[in-house]
Amino acid sequence: MSHVNIPFFLPHMGCKHQCVYCDQRIIASEQLPTEEEFHEKMQHYLQPPQKAESIEIAFFGGSFTALPLDIQEKYLTLAAGYVGTGPICGIRFSTRPDAIDHDVMDFLEDYPVTTVEIGVQSADEQVLVASQRGHDLVDILMSASIVKRRGYQLGIQMMTGLPGDDYERSVYTAEKIVAMKPHFVRIYPTLVLKGTPLEKMMEQGEYIPWEIEETLELTDTIMSIFLREGIQVVRLGLYSENPNFSENVVAGPYHPALKSLVLSRMYRNRLEDRLVGKGDIRLKVSPRDISSVYGHGGQNRQYFLDKYQRRLCVEAEEQLPRYCFEYDGHRLPLYKEK
């Protein structure tokens, strides 16, 4: 089912902790949207009518449930006025694990909230402390449990490459997330932003930012875990409404088409594991996956030509689901099999 979010990015308000990597002023706007701006944006998204089967009004940026109650009430009320209009089915927001409890959920029951995204970032205690998250794994598990038991859709946001993180710790986090049974996840590789404590840590040699290559290989594994368990990855890579965002990235695996790079790498790795015979490499995939197989900028096509002197030839097959391919008489999943 096609789904669209109408996003409203709120400035860094409500959070009681300054995580070492965070500067929401760079990621989001510095001012809360006015009522007029809210309605203008809604009309912009709804005219002409969206073709999506479902739409949620989404509040991203700061930790929504840590905002003052009057601000929460204001935006929830504004959004609630649109729910039921066409395909607009509800409200979603992102928040911290330690900003969710039963009192918070009691308050939300007066509004048509449908989805809660929790910024887990890491399940490793050492990484949480090194990143100055201000909560622990117990907070993560309790908040996820509360959201699901109250009947809301649960989204989980995780980060890779945080201070103290490594391949094994990131995989551990992904496996913990699977155990929470979220409806979807977002993966954000850590970027070093100007003016953050993480930039100072990097300058002092206390933090080494990850390169794009190691991020691609790690994310191949993490994406495989989620795909194997049927958990949708709705975003890979940090999004910002700030047009100057890239100018504020000091270091880290930033790429505007990171998900495309990762999917391309996954197809390359799975196909290379299965290569047989000689001559052209012929496979079938869903029409929506052809660009991923060929690779971002055609890099997979060039890779197989340079390394194996074999052409990569891809045929669209309408009957194939996404994230799998037919090769050498076998239908194979994109993810790594256990």
Secondary structure by P-SEA (a helix, b strand, c coil): cbbbbbccccccccccccccccccccccccccccaaaaaaaaaaaacccccccbbbbcccccccccccaaaaaaaaaaaaaacccccccccccccccccccaaaaaaaccccccbbbbccccccaaaaaaacccccaaaaaaaaaaaaaaccbbbbbbbcccccccaaaaaaaaaaaaaaccccbbbbccccccccaaaaaaaaccbbbbcaaaaaaaaaaaaaaaaaacccccccccccccccccccccccccccaaaaaaaaaaaaaaaaaccccccccccccccccccccccccaaaaaaaaaaccbbbbbbbbccccccbbbcccbbbbccccc
